[in-house]
Amino acid sequence: MLSSRARALPASSTAALDAHIKSLLADGADIVNLTGGELDFPTPEQAADGARRAIAEGHTRYTPVAGIGPLREAIARRLRTHWGCSYEPAHIVTTNGAKQALAQIFTVLCEPGDEVVLPAPYWVSFPHMIALAGAVPVVVDTATTGFKLTAESLRAQITPRTRAVLLNSPSNPTGVVYDRSELQALATVAVEHGLVIVSDEIYGDLVHEGASFTSVASLAPEIAERTVTIGGFSKTYAMTGWRIGFAAAPQPVAAALSAVQGHTSSAPSSISQHAALAALTGDTDAELARRAAELNARRALMCEGLDGLRPLRLAARPQGGFFAFVDVRGLYTRPGDDAQTVAADLLEKAGVAVMPGRDFAAPDHVRLSYAVSTEDITQALHRLATCLKSINERE
């Protein structure tokens, strides 16, 4: 009964593992959960108030497919003022989370058999989104180039079927952030070869001390004309459950994306749109700055702790987002060991849940979230240290 695409599509491993760990916790298991992709901060009160007002004022009907005008205006204004992008409301399509924007954009851009260059390690859903659109993910290993795609490695993958390149900065799972010159070099290659740049910038507001964020569309007008910027409210505003994201694109692409959405999900929840509008237009700057400082402190705590947990090795010091990417090959003791077996051992022996990297195209790495409390990070590090000490003593 199933199509070949459906038969080839696995369930999201990140969502499945996170749900499994949460189920164990609900049953009383003693586990520190570092698998999740959401901050533990609450939704800002301004956004919650906006949602309550929307309900009270009766904003509970269908909205335009691309979203209400004031929200699209506010998103475009924020992209201009914060990231230096020249977007107007007509370039913005609001979606049911950034994930929907990503999934739909490949349907809009790609013909069957078109190729999309995808740097690895990558977020688990990227290759499946590309394949569901009938396109082919062309995976480029970036382990030897600091977990970043380079202009040279991009150019080497281009064929007559290459349609787009997918970038993610700050990156999930590695935490690396491309600097302006690196993005300029990649964008130059893309423009030369007529490629579309799909830039997932969902973590763009979560950049740590010592790094700076550059939005691809801010580089030059000719680059913006070939760029689709993906963003949302889940990470910056801790609004994962509200399911509100957006794509910012050249107007013909935005119109096509809106048409696809009109025949599939229609617009996002009207209540969520008003919550997002209130988050953008309310006085949230001080709260976001406080959260950024807290996240940076958690990042430092996690990295300092991991530096002392040999034979674990921090593969890349995170510059943005809220994940630490750790090489676990030093823990291999049996034929066939990989990050999957290490993660299972750490869950069983240390009571610490981490995300194995196999489905990120990183089978020798695990991802640890520091989007949890400092108490949880400290407890996880203590448990890992105790477990590793026991292993080292046995050896």
C-alpha positions as CSV (number, residue, x, y, z in Angstrom):
1,M,0.0,0.0,0.0
2,L,2.9,2.4,0.6
3,S,4.8,4.4,-2.0
4,S,8.5,3.8,-2.5
5,R,9.2,7.1,-0.8
6,A,7.2,6.2,2.3
7,R,8.8,2.8,2.5
8,A,12.3,4.3,2.4
9,L,11.4,6.9,5.1
10,P,12.5,6.1,8.6
11,A,11.0,7.8,11.7
12,S,12.9,10.7,13.1
13,S,15.5,9.2,15.4
14,T,15.9,12.4,17.4
15,A,12.2,12.7,18.1
16,A,11.8,8.9,18.8
17,L,14.7,8.8,21.3
18,D,13.6,12.0,23.1
19,A,10.1,10.6,23.4
20,H,11.5,7.3,24.7
21,I,13.6,9.0,27.3
22,K,10.6,11.2,28.4
23,S,8.5,8.1,28.7
24,L,11.2,6.5,31.0
25,L,11.3,9.6,33.1
26,A,7.5,9.6,33.4
27,D,7.8,6.1,34.7
28,G,10.2,7.2,37.4
29,A,13.6,6.4,35.8
30,D,16.6,8.3,37.2
31,I,17.9,9.8,34.0
32,V,19.5,13.1,33.1
33,N,18.2,13.8,29.6
34,L,20.6,15.6,27.3
35,T,18.9,14.5,24.0
36,G,16.4,17.3,23.5
37,G,16.4,20.1,21.0
38,E,14.5,22.7,23.0
39,L,15.4,25.2,25.7
40,D,14.1,24.8,29.2
41,F,13.2,28.5,29.3
42,P,9.5,29.4,29.3
43,T,7.8,31.2,26.4
44,P,8.2,34.9,27.0
45,E,5.2,36.4,28.9
46,Q,4.7,38.9,26.1
47,A,4.1,36.1,23.6
48,A,1.7,34.3,26.0
49,D,-0.2,37.6,26.5
50,G,-0.4,38.0,22.8
51,A,-2.0,34.6,22.5
52,R,-4.5,35.3,25.2
53,R,-5.5,38.6,23.7
54,A,-6.0,36.9,20.3
55,I,-8.4,34.4,21.8
56,A,-10.2,37.1,23.8
57,E,-10.6,39.2,20.7
58,G,-11.8,36.4,18.5
59,H,-8.7,36.0,16.3
60,T,-9.5,32.3,15.9
61,R,-10.4,32.0,12.2
62,Y,-8.4,31.2,9.1
63,T,-5.8,33.7,8.2
64,P,-4.1,34.4,4.8
65,V,-2.1,31.4,3.8
66,A,1.3,33.2,4.1
67,G,0.3,34.7,7.5
68,I,-1.2,37.8,8.9
69,G,0.2,41.0,7.5
70,P,1.5,42.5,10.8
71,L,3.5,39.4,11.6
72,R,5.0,39.3,8.1
73,E,5.9,42.9,8.5
74,A,7.4,42.3,11.9
75,I,9.5,39.4,10.6
76,A,10.8,41.4,7.7
77,R,11.6,44.3,9.9
78,R,13.5,42.1,12.4
79,L,15.5,40.5,9.6
80,R,16.4,43.9,8.3
81,T,17.4,45.4,11.7
82,H,19.0,42.4,13.3
83,W,20.6,40.5,10.4
84,G,20.9,43.2,7.7
85,C,18.7,41.5,5.1
86,S,16.6,43.5,2.6
87,Y,13.3,41.6,3.0
88,E,9.8,43.0,2.6
89,P,6.5,41.4,3.8
90,A,5.9,40.0,0.4
91,H,9.0,37.9,0.8
92,I,7.8,36.2,4.0
93,V,5.7,33.1,4.4
94,T,4.9,31.9,7.9
95,T,4.8,28.2,8.4
96,N,4.0,25.5,11.0
97,G,7.5,25.7,12.4
98,A,10.8,26.1,10.5
99,K,10.7,22.3,9.7
100,Q,7.6,22.8,7.5
101,A,9.3,25.7,5.7
102,L,12.3,23.5,4.9
103,A,10.2,20.5,3.8
104,Q,8.1,22.7,1.5
105,I,11.0,24.6,-0.1
106,F,12.5,21.6,-1.7
107,T,9.1,20.8,-3.3
108,V,9.1,24.3,-4.7
109,L,12.7,24.3,-5.9
110,C,13.4,20.8,-7.1
111,E,12.5,18.6,-10.1
112,P,12.8,14.8,-9.7
113,G,16.4,13.9,-9.8
114,D,17.8,17.3,-9.0
115,E,20.7,17.3,-6.6
116,V,21.1,19.3,-3.4
117,V,24.5,19.6,-1.8
118,L,24.4,18.7,1.9
119,P,27.3,19.1,4.3
120,A,27.7,16.4,6.9
121,P,27.3,16.1,9.8
122,Y,23.7,17.4,9.3
123,W,20.5,17.6,11.1
124,V,18.7,14.3,10.9
125,S,15.8,15.4,8.8
126,F,17.6,17.2,6.0
127,P,18.3,14.3,3.6
128,H,14.8,12.9,4.0
129,M,13.2,16.3,3.3
130,I,15.3,16.5,0.1
131,A,14.4,12.9,-0.9
132,L,10.7,13.4,-0.2
133,A,10.7,16.2,-2.8
134,G,12.1,13.7,-5.4
135,A,15.6,15.3,-5.2
136,V,18.9,13.6,-4.4
137,P,21.0,14.7,-1.3
138,V,24.7,14.9,-2.3
139,V,26.4,14.5,1.1
140,V,29.8,16.1,1.6
141,D,31.9,15.0,4.6
142,T,33.3,18.1,6.4
143,A,35.3,16.3,9.1
144,T,38.6,17.5,7.7
145,T,37.5,21.1,7.2
146,G,36.3,22.0,10.7
147,F,32.8,20.7,10.0
148,K,32.2,23.4,7.5
149,L,31.6,23.2,3.7
150,T,34.2,25.0,1.7
151,A,34.0,26.7,-1.6
152,E,36.4,24.1,-3.1
153,S,34.4,21.1,-1.8
154,L,31.1,22.7,-3.0
155,R,32.5,23.3,-6.5
156,A,33.8,19.7,-6.7
157,Q,30.2,18.4,-6.2
158,I,28.5,20.5,-8.8
159,T,27.0,18.7,-11.8
160,P,24.4,19.7,-14.4
161,R,21.7,18.3,-12.0
162,T,22.8,20.4,-9.0
163,R,20.0,22.7,-8.0
164,A,20.7,23.9,-4.5
165,V,23.1,23.9,-1.5
166,L,21.7,23.6,2.0
167,L,23.6,25.4,4.8
168,N,22.9,25.4,8.5
169,S,24.7,28.0,10.6
170,P,24.9,27.8,13.6
171,S,24.9,24.1,13.0
172,N,23.0,21.3,14.6
173,P,24.7,19.0,15.7
174,T,28.2,20.5,15.6
175,G,27.6,24.1,16.9
176,V,30.0,25.6,14.3
177,V,29.2,29.0,12.9
178,Y,30.3,30.1,9.4
179,D,32.1,33.5,9.4
180,R,31.3,36.1,6.8
181,S,34.2,35.3,4.5
182,E,33.4,31.6,4.5
183,L,29.8,32.3,3.5
184,Q,30.9,34.9,0.9
185,A,33.1,32.2,-0.7
186,L,30.3,29.7,-0.8
187,A,27.8,32.2,-2.1
188,T,30.1,33.2,-4.8
189,V,30.3,29.7,-6.1
190,A,26.5,29.3,-5.8
191,V,25.9,32.5,-7.8
192,E,28.5,31.5,-10.5
193,H,26.7,28.1,-11.0
194,G,23.1,29.4,-10.7
195,L,22.4,27.5,-7.5
196,V,19.9,28.3,-4.8
197,I,21.2,28.7,-1.3
198,V,18.8,27.3,1.3
199,S,20.1,28.7,4.6
200,D,18.7,27.3,7.8
201,E,19.3,30.0,10.4
202,I,17.0,28.9,13.1
203,Y,19.8,29.2,15.7
204,G,20.9,32.6,14.4
205,D,20.0,34.5,17.6
206,L,21.8,31.9,19.8
207,V,25.5,32.7,19.1
208,H,27.9,32.6,21.9
209,E,30.7,35.0,23.0
210,G,33.6,35.0,20.6
211,A,31.5,34.3,17.5
212,S,29.3,36.5,15.3
213,F,26.4,35.5,13.1
214,T,26.1,36.4,9.4
215,S,22.9,35.8,7.5
216,V,23.6,34.7,3.9
217,A,21.0,37.0,2.4
218,S,22.8,40.0,3.9
219,L,25.9,39.5,1.9
220,A,24.9,41.2,-1.4
221,P,21.7,41.7,-3.5
222,E,22.7,39.2,-6.1
223,I,23.2,36.6,-3.3
224,A,19.9,37.5,-1.7
225,E,18.2,36.9,-5.1
226,R,19.3,33.2,-4.9
227,T,18.8,32.7,-1.1
228,V,16.0,31.2,0.9
229,T,16.3,32.0,4.6
230,I,14.6,29.7,7.1
231,G,13.9,30.8,10.6
232,G,11.4,30.6,13.4
233,F,10.5,31.2,17.0
234,S,11.2,27.8,18.5
235,K,14.8,28.4,19.6
236,T,15.1,32.2,20.1
237,Y,11.8,32.5,22.0
238,A,11.5,28.9,23.4
239,M,8.3,28.4,21.5
240,T,8.7,24.9,20.2
241,G,5.1,23.8,20.9
242,W,3.6,26.8,19.3
243,R,4.8,25.6,15.8
244,I,5.6,28.9,14.2
245,G,8.3,29.5,11.7
246,F,9.0,31.3,8.4
247,A,10.7,31.3,5.1
248,A,12.1,34.5,3.6
249,A,12.7,34.3,-0.1
250,P,12.6,36.2,-3.4
251,Q,9.0,37.1,-4.1
252,P,8.3,34.4,-6.9
253,V,9.7,31.7,-4.6
254,A,7.6,33.0,-1.6
255,A,4.5,33.0,-3.8
256,A,5.1,29.4,-4.9
257,L,5.8,28.4,-1.3
258,S,2.5,30.0,-0.3
259,A,0.7,28.1,-3.1
260,V,2.1,24.8,-1.9
261,Q,1.1,25.6,1.7
262,G,-2.4,26.6,0.6
263,H,-2.9,23.1,-0.8
264,T,-1.5,21.3,2.1
265,S,-1.6,22.7,5.7
266,S,-2.9,26.2,5.0
267,A,-1.7,28.9,7.4
268,P,-0.2,28.3,10.8
269,S,-2.4,28.6,13.9
270,S,-3.9,32.1,14.2
271,I,-3.2,32.0,17.9
272,S,0.4,31.1,17.4
273,Q,0.8,33.9,14.8
274,H,-0.4,36.5,17.3
275,A,1.9,35.1,20.0
276,A,4.8,35.4,17.6
277,L,3.8,38.9,16.7
278,A,3.7,39.9,20.4
279,A,7.2,38.3,20.9
280,L,8.6,40.4,18.1
281,T,6.9,43.7,19.0
282,G,7.0,43.4,22.8
283,D,9.8,44.5,25.0
284,T,11.7,41.2,25.1
285,D,15.3,42.4,24.5
286,A,16.3,42.3,28.2
287,E,14.9,38.8,28.7
288,L,16.6,37.5,25.6
289,A,19.9,39.0,26.7
290,R,19.6,37.3,30.1
291,R,18.8,34.0,28.4
292,A,21.8,34.4,26.1
293,A,24.1,35.0,29.0
294,E,22.6,31.9,30.9
295,L,23.1,29.8,27.8
296,N,26.6,30.9,27.4
297,A,27.4,30.0,31.0
298,R,25.8,26.6,30.4
299,R,28.0,26.1,27.3
300,A,31.1,27.0,29.3
301,L,30.1,24.6,32.1
302,M,29.5,21.7,29.6
303,C,32.7,22.3,27.6
304,E,34.9,22.6,30.7
305,G,33.4,19.4,32.1
306,L,33.8,17.5,28.9
307,D,37.5,18.6,28.6
308,G,38.2,16.6,31.7
309,L,36.3,13.4,30.7
310,R,38.9,11.4,28.8
311,P,38.7,9.5,26.5
312,L,35.7,11.5,25.4
313,R,36.8,14.4,23.1
314,L,34.9,17.6,22.3
315,A,35.0,17.5,18.5
316,A,34.1,21.2,18.0
317,R,33.8,23.9,20.6
318,P,30.2,25.1,20.0
319,Q,30.0,28.7,18.8
320,G,26.2,28.8,18.6
321,G,23.0,26.8,19.3
322,F,23.0,24.6,22.4
323,F,24.7,21.3,21.5
324,A,28.1,19.8,22.3
325,F,29.4,17.4,19.7
326,V,31.6,14.7,21.2
327,D,33.9,12.0,19.7
328,V,33.4,8.7,21.5
329,R,35.8,6.5,19.7
330,G,38.0,6.3,22.8
331,L,35.2,4.2,24.4
332,Y,35.1,1.5,21.8
333,T,35.9,-1.9,23.4
334,R,34.1,-4.4,21.2
335,P,34.0,-5.1,17.4
336,G,31.1,-3.2,15.9
337,D,31.0,-0.4,18.6
338,D,29.8,3.0,17.4
339,A,28.0,6.0,19.0
340,Q,24.8,4.0,19.2
341,T,26.3,1.3,21.5
342,V,28.1,4.0,23.5
343,A,24.9,5.9,24.0
344,A,23.1,2.8,25.1
345,D,25.9,2.1,27.6
346,L,25.9,5.6,29.0
347,L,22.1,5.4,29.5
348,E,22.4,2.0,31.3
349,K,25.5,2.6,33.3
350,A,25.5,6.3,34.0
351,G,21.8,7.3,33.7
352,V,22.7,9.9,31.1
353,A,20.8,10.1,27.8
354,V,22.8,11.4,24.8
355,M,21.9,11.5,21.1
356,P,24.0,9.1,19.0
357,G,25.2,10.6,15.8
358,R,24.6,7.8,13.2
359,D,21.6,9.6,11.7
360,F,23.6,12.8,11.6
361,A,26.1,11.1,9.4
362,A,28.4,11.0,12.4
363,P,28.5,7.4,13.6
364,D,31.5,8.0,16.0
365,H,30.0,11.0,17.8
366,V,27.2,11.8,20.2
367,R,25.3,15.1,20.7
368,L,24.8,16.5,24.2
369,S,22.3,19.3,24.8
370,Y,23.1,22.1,27.2
371,A,19.6,23.6,26.9
372,V,19.0,22.2,30.4
373,S,19.6,23.6,33.8
374,T,23.1,24.0,35.3
375,E,22.0,21.4,37.9
376,D,21.3,18.9,35.2
377,I,24.6,19.6,33.4
378,T,26.5,19.3,36.6
379,Q,24.8,16.0,37.5
380,A,25.3,14.6,34.0
381,L,29.0,15.4,34.1
382,H,29.4,13.9,37.5
383,R,27.7,10.7,36.4
384,L,29.7,10.5,33.3
385,A,32.9,11.0,35.3
386,T,32.0,8.3,37.7
387,C,31.1,5.9,34.8
388,L,34.3,6.6,32.9
389,K,36.5,6.2,36.0
390,S,35.0,2.8,36.5
391,I,35.7,1.9,32.9
392,N,39.3,3.1,33.1
393,E,39.9,1.3,36.3
394,R,38.8,-2.0,34.8
395,E,41.2,-1.5,31.9
